[in-house]
Amino acid sequence: MITVHSPTVGLAPWCPAVDENVGAAAIYGPPDRAFRPRGFSPRRR
């Protein structure tokens, strides 16, 4: 399983709970296997 994390970043003055957001995007995969040589693509249903 591969998981993609995409946080919100920047200012959001309209929402006091998350008025300023920082973070970085990431792609997580299983530690015991490498990613496929040709990369990966989302599954289509």
N, C-alpha and C positions, 0 to 999 in steps of 0.2 A: 504494500500500500504506500502511496506517495501522498503527502499532505502539503498543501500550499497555504501559507499564512500571509495575508495582505492587510496590514493595519491601516487605520485612518491616520493621516498626518496633516499637520497645519493647524490653523486657528479655527475655532468654531464658537464665536461669541454668542450665538443663538442658543447654545446648550451649556449651561453652567457645570454640568457633571463632567464634561469633556471639553473644557474651554481651550485647552492647548494639548495637542496630541503629538507624540514623537514615536518613532519606531522604525523598523526595517522589515522588508519583505523577506521571506525565507521559503525554501523548499526542503521538506524533510522526507527521507527515505529510509529503508531498512539498513541497519549498520552492517549486516552480514553479506550484502550484495551490492554491486556497483549499479549505476544507472545504465540503461541500454546504450550502446555506442551511438545510435541514431537519435538519442534523446527520448522524450516521451510526449504523448498527446492526450488530451482528455478523452474519456470514454464517451461514446455517443449512445444514447438509448433509443 
